[in-house]
Amino acid sequence: MEGTSAADARLLFWTAAQLNMTVIAGLVVLGVYRIRRGQREAHRLCMLAATALVVLFLVSYVLKLVFIGREDLDTWAGWEVRVLQLHEFCVVVMVVGGAVALALGRSMGRTRLFTQNPADPPPAADTLRRHRLSGRGAAAGALLAWMLAGLVLAGMYARSGS
């Protein structure tokens, strides 16, 4: 059986990760709000901040694996493992969709949509459409991942007796 300190460290890590995911979800909602009001720069800043927090989590997760280790999924109920797997899938959707949206958004940064200079070229319609679709996928993945992470964390607290 694992030591109490390792279990406590894991619970602390995942609680911090849930707080991080809450901020990411909030930035996504704010970013969507901003773009719907035509505030492109505010949208860009929200999405870049969310991206930075995702990268911060990924780095911290690698460090967690090195110093604290993995969870013992043998102590989890089958449905809890499936919720975790669905959460992980949503995170992948968020990361891949966000990476595609970021790359496409960067390519549109030199168009009149962002520069407001009529001499600059307009964004390609296909690029704009793909940016929107990948951004929507990333946003949906982020919000679902956040909700599912809450369920996973609640299960961890229930198993710990806290």
C-alpha positions in Angstrom: 0.0 0.0 0.0 1.3 3.4 -0.9 2.4 5.9 1.8 0.1 8.5 3.1 2.5 11.3 2.1 2.5 10.2 -1.6 -1.3 10.0 -1.6 -1.5 13.4 0.0 1.0 14.8 -2.5 -1.1 13.4 -5.4 -4.3 14.9 -4.0 -2.6 18.3 -3.5 -1.2 18.1 -7.1 -4.6 17.2 -8.6 -6.4 19.9 -6.6 -3.9 22.5 -8.0 -4.4 21.0 -11.4 -8.2 21.4 -11.1 -7.7 25.1 -10.1 -5.5 25.5 -13.1 -8.1 23.9 -15.4 -10.7 26.2 -13.9 -8.7 29.2 -14.9 -8.2 27.7 -18.4 -11.9 27.1 -18.8 -12.6 30.7 -17.6 -10.1 32.1 -20.1 -11.7 30.0 -22.9 -15.2 31.4 -22.0 -13.8 34.9 -21.8 -12.0 34.5 -25.1 -15.1 33.3 -26.8 -17.0 36.3 -25.3 -14.4 38.7 -26.6 -14.3 37.3 -30.2 -18.0 37.4 -30.4 -17.8 41.1 -29.7 -15.1 41.7 -32.3 -12.3 42.2 -29.7 -9.7 40.2 -31.6 -6.7 41.3 -29.5 -8.5 40.5 -26.2 -9.5 37.1 -27.7 -5.9 36.4 -28.7 -4.5 37.3 -25.2 -7.1 35.0 -23.5 -6.2 32.1 -25.7 -2.5 32.6 -25.3 -2.8 32.8 -21.6 -4.9 29.5 -21.6 -2.2 28.0 -23.8 0.5 29.0 -21.3 -1.4 27.4 -18.5 -1.8 24.1 -20.5 1.9 24.1 -21.1 2.6 24.8 -17.4 0.3 21.8 -16.5 2.1 19.5 -18.9 5.5 20.4 -17.4 4.2 20.0 -13.9 2.6 16.6 -14.8 6.0 15.3 -16.0 7.6 16.5 -12.7 4.7 14.9 -10.8 5.4 11.5 -12.5 9.1 11.8 -11.7 8.8 12.8 -8.0 5.4 11.5 -6.9 4.5 8.8 -9.4 1.3 7.6 -11.0 -2.1 6.9 -9.4 -3.0 3.3 -8.5 -6.0 2.8 -10.8 -6.5 -0.6 -9.3 -8.2 1.1 -6.3 -10.7 3.0 -8.6 -14.1 1.7 -9.6 -14.5 0.8 -13.3 -16.7 3.8 -14.0 -14.2 6.2 -12.4 -11.5 4.9 -14.7 -13.8 5.4 -17.7 -14.5 9.0 -16.6 -10.7 9.6 -16.3 -10.2 8.2 -19.8 -12.9 10.4 -21.2 -11.3 13.4 -19.4 -7.9 12.5 -21.0 -9.6 12.2 -24.4 -11.1 15.7 -24.0 -7.7 17.1 -23.0 -6.2 15.7 -26.2 -9.0 17.3 -28.2 -8.3 20.6 -26.4 -4.6 20.4 -27.0 -4.8 19.4 -30.7 -7.6 21.8 -31.5 -5.8 24.6 -29.7 -2.6 23.9 -31.5 -4.3 24.0 -34.8 -6.2 27.2 -33.9 -3.0 28.8 -32.7 -1.1 28.0 -35.9 -4.0 29.2 -38.1 -4.5 32.3 -35.9 -0.8 33.2 -36.2 -1.1 33.0 -40.0 -4.0 35.4 -39.9 -2.1 37.9 -37.8 -0.7 39.5 -40.9 -4.1 40.1 -42.5 -6.3 43.1 -42.4 -8.6 41.3 -40.0 -6.0 42.0 -37.3 -3.9 44.8 -38.7 -6.9 46.9 -39.7 -4.8 48.1 -42.6 -6.8 47.9 -45.9 -3.6 47.5 -47.8 -3.0 44.1 -46.1 -4.6 41.0 -47.6 -7.8 39.6 -46.2 -7.6 36.2 -44.5 -8.3 33.2 -46.6 -11.9 32.1 -46.0 -10.8 28.5 -45.6 -8.2 29.5 -43.0 -10.7 31.5 -41.1 -13.2 28.6 -41.2 -10.7 26.0 -40.0 -9.5 28.4 -37.2 -13.1 28.7 -36.0 -13.7 24.9 -36.2 -10.5 24.0 -34.4 -11.1 26.7 -31.8 -14.6 25.5 -31.1 -13.3 21.9 -30.8 -10.6 23.1 -28.4 -13.1 25.1 -26.3 -15.5 22.2 -26.1 -12.6 19.9 -25.1 -11.5 22.3 -22.4 -14.9 22.7 -20.9 -15.7 19.0 -20.9 -12.2 18.2 -19.6 -12.8 20.7 -16.8 -16.2 19.2 -15.8 -14.8 15.6 -15.9 -11.7 16.6 -13.9 -14.0 17.7 -11.2 -15.6 14.3 -11.1 -12.2 12.6 -11.1 -11.0 14.8 -8.2 -14.2 14.2 -6.2 -13.6 10.5 -6.5 -10.0 10.9 -5.3 -11.2 12.9 -2.3 -13.8 10.2 -1.6 -11.2 7.4 -1.7 -8.9 9.4 0.6 -11.5 9.9 3.2 -10.9 13.7 3.2 
